[in-house]
Amino acid sequence: MTEASALYDIPGPRTRQRHFAYGVLSTVVILGLLGWILHLLFDTGQFTYTKWMPFEYKGIQELLLRGLGNTLKAFAIAGALSLALGGLLAAGRLSDHRPVRWLATVLVEFFRAMPVLVMIFFVFVALKVQPLPALVAGLTLYNGSVLAEVFRSGIGSVERGQREAAFALGMRKSQVMAHVLVPQAVRAMLPAIISQLVVALKDTSLGYLITYEEFLHAGKLIASNLDYDLPFIPVVLVISPIYIGMCMLLSWFAGWVSRREQRSPKTEAVDVAAAAPGTLLPGGDPPTAPGP
Amino acid sequence: MNVLTDNFSTYGEGFLGTVELTVYSSVLALVLGFVMASFRVAPVGSIRVFGTAWVTVLRNTPLTLLFFAVLLGLPRFGLVLPFQVFAILALGCYTSAFICEALRSGINTVPTGQGEAARSLGMTFGQTLGLVVLPQAFRSVIPPVGSTLIALAKNSAIAGAFSVTELLGTYKTLSELGYNIVWTFVWIAVGYLIITLAISALFNVLERKWGIAR
């Protein structure tokens, strides 16, 4: 383990041997488990040609791609609208006027407490709109309110002196916000924003439940086809890696941004040169230069 | 108003269904999350990899896809259970990944010195874990676990769309009976608010009792 933990001591030679034995044992168990699942898949005939045949047809491939496109379309619209709504609600919550602040707080708290699916169904069933607008509306209301909280806490985390200094320079309220607070806050909250967008991407799959023709819906169409012997498991095996891969990519991006933000420019600017050979330094070995 | 009074039993059934789903899946998620968290901090490499893979995959799986795979996929292997059990399985496994991360970061907040001090006093591993590390981790873990469980209660609405008896599913019955659809949804919303507010109140009490004074 790289990081020290409060739980375990640094292992000695005997403990290391024991851990090695445990490692071998658990690897065998995990591989056995995987093998059993694979055996089960073969045993129930999930890898027969008939079940995988549909993926060779152009029509089916196009159906899947169209579904994927629809998923991404819903994600793009819902993402952009949630960012806008989040900004609006955050501005409302930070407003100087009490009624505005109060209204924004009620809206944010209500939409955060509601399941997304209830909102989507409400828009879809009660307001009788098309599936795509219903899905986008539900996702926007929920993710917009969550993002509003992210924005608000981001603005709140900027040091108070910054705001005071900007006001002292004679800036107006909106100028302070736009030129001083927001640019600093965005840096800190970018990872949280991207993580919330991952949630939005995952939740686009709820469109399946209101018959929006997205990726999962396309999968379901193929899976319920009797001609191919109901290829349910093959469909899951094909679409889940794509879904999970997309979300992982976005999560990884959030992690990357957050690691980048944590790099402090102050400590990086100092480039310690390696001591010239033969230099005598107090306290033992010459320091090595920090890695790139 | 009469939407509620006329159909109190339908709403009650749905409400209880959601509560049941939430409680059972919470228990499963907490147990599984604890196991996975202990896997992720284990000193054995392959167990750690297994825990990490579990968390990474499940955190990035859309819950609808998981429901789809579990409710419609597992019967293909000859595993036939009531839909409610499948729903609990899917919800519990999904949430366990988030619980695991909350617990792990809780364990990581305990300073290394605490464990070192415990060991230098001659405490065994079990004592270090039970008397020193876990009590401290527990205190910082209360708020994130609470918000994860609230999310679980909200996610249970998806089960309704897969024909498990729960609160959101009642809208179908009521709209077939010709009741005003907007009021139907108002009472569904109130039902969910009661559940989420109850969980959040419970965790506020826990936090006040055991949480870290900040």
Interface residues (C-beta under 8 A of the other chain):
Chain A: M1 E3 A4 S5 A6 L7 Y8 D9 P11 H19 Y22 G23 S26 T27 I30 L40 T44 Q46 A113 M114 P115 V116 L117 V118 F121 F122 V125 A126 V198 L201 K202 D203 T204 S205 L206 Y208 L209 L216 G219 K220 A223 F232 I233 V236 I239 S240 Y243 I244 C247 M248 S251
Chain B: V41 P43 V44 G45 S46 I47 R48 F50 T56 V57 R59 N60 T61 P62 L63 T64 L65 F68 A69 L72 G73 R76 F77 G78 I107 N108 V110 P111 T112 G113 Q114 G115 E116 R119 F125 T128 L129 V132 V133 K154 N155 S156 A157 I158 G160 A161 L168 Y171 S175 I181 V182 F185 I188 A189 Y192 L193 T196 L197
